[in-house]
């Protein structure tokens, strides 16, 4: 559908937006099949899923493992923020940041500040709901953390050259990691509701099904968010109609 064939301005805006969405999805799908870092992320998640079923991990172990992944995402988000070389000079809250190392460090410090607060709040909630992280086998956390760290390190190196020039807006560069983490939180929420429902209904034999739902939702959300974060931008101009 092309917007130039639609006469009403309001409808043309809708059609233009649909055309943009279609173009964006097509580019995202093409990028997904050729993105080696996305396939390594799938492999890492598959290894985690296999280990969880073979070793009979508890629900708290699974959640704390993915909590470690969120922490690792935050670390590399900080590195991406201070490594950008093509930022807009106008910073956040109308503060003008010069294009210098000091300005990028200030942006990185701003991100670390609110990321730390959010991570501490998440840790406190998880501690109340599923118990402290010390209740989880340290070997499991170390093994999975090394896997996810290796995967995100490879992704950082693999996409570094292009990302240094793609994200020109400082505000987007700082807030972008939360777009990466949001699908994970949504997957945790829905899967947690399913598992809690099975537990309260005393259908213990169906709990593995709930875990499988969690793994599938988390892996899909992880890959989609990864591709949205690293896919090349769509060059598209939306016209304004009076």
Buried (B, 14 or more C-beta within 10 A) or exposed (E): EEBEEBEEEEEBBEBBEEBBEEEBEEBBEEBBEEBEBBEBBBEBBEBBBEBBEEEEBBBBBBBBBBBBBBBBBBBBBBBBBBBBEEBBEEBBEEEEBEEEEEBBEBBBEBBBEEBEEBBEEBBEEBBEEBBEBEEBEEEBBEBBBEBBBEBBBBBBEBBEEEBEEBBEBBBEBBBBBBEBBEBBEBBBEEBBEBBEEBBEEEEEEBBEEBBBBBBBBBBBBBBBBBBBBBBEEEEEEEEEEE
